Amino acid sequence: GDSVTQTEGPVTVSESESLIINCTYSATSIAYPNLFWYVRYPGEGLQLLLKVITAGQKGSSRGFEATYNKETTSFHLQKASVQESDSAVYYCALAPITGNTGKLIFGLGTTLQVQP
Amino acid sequence: GGIITQTPKFLIGQEGQKLTLKCQQNFNHDTMYWYRQDSGKGLRLIYYSITENDLQKGDLSEGYDASREKKSSFSLTVTSAQKNEMAVFLCASSIGGANTEVFFGKGTRLTVV
C-alpha cells in the first residue's frame, strides 16, 4: 500500500543551525502523488506548511524548502537556519493528484525542538 | 479566515458507551474528514464526506458512525467505546479533495475508563 516514512524524532537543534527532516514515500496506487508538509505548533491545529504537485519542483514557506524527487521518492524538509519558534511537530504526507478520495497519507511525525 | 471547532476538547467515557464527537467549520468547505491519531502512530482516516448527507468510509471506519446533516457540521460517533481507543480525534475540512489544502481542528482527546 501507500506509505510515508520520515525521520524519527525528537530532533534537537540549536537556534541558527541548519535542519533536514527526511521523508520518503511509497505510492503503489498513485503514479505521481501530491506531496505535503504539515506542521503542528504547540497549542494549535495541524496546518499546511508547503505543498508540491509536480515532480522536480521545490516548495517553500517560512524559510523551509522541500523538493519533490520522484527518482528517490523523497521529499526532505530543509531549513538553513532554524529559530526557536520553529519548534513543532512536522508531518510529511501524500495524496492522489485527481479524484476526491479524501485520503491524506501521513508519516508518523517528527518533533523538532530548537534550543535557544 | 475560517476556523474548525471541535467539541468537546476532552471526552471521558466508560467502556461500552456510545460517544459522540462534534465538529463545525465556517470555511464553507465541501469536504470534511475525521482522522484518528494514536500515540506513536500517524493519522488514520475514519470517515470523510464530500457534501451534505454524503459519507465515505476511510481505513478505520469499523466501530464508528458519522453524520453530515449540514454542510458546516460533521459528527462522529464511537458506537461502543473500547479501552484501546484512547486517542486524539481530528476533524478537518477542505474545499476539494485531500489534494487541496486541508484545515484541521485542534482535536478531541478521548479516554475510555
Interface residues (C-beta under 8 A of the other chain):
Chain A: V4 N34 Y38 G43 E44 G45 L46 Q47 L48 K51 I53 Y91 A95 P96 I97 T98 G99 N100 T101 G102 K103 L104 I105 F106 G107 L108 G109
Chain B: I4 T31 Y33 G40 K41 G42 L43 L45 Y48 I50 Q56 G58 D59 L90 A92 G96 G97 A98 N99 E101 V102 F103 F104 G105 K106 G107
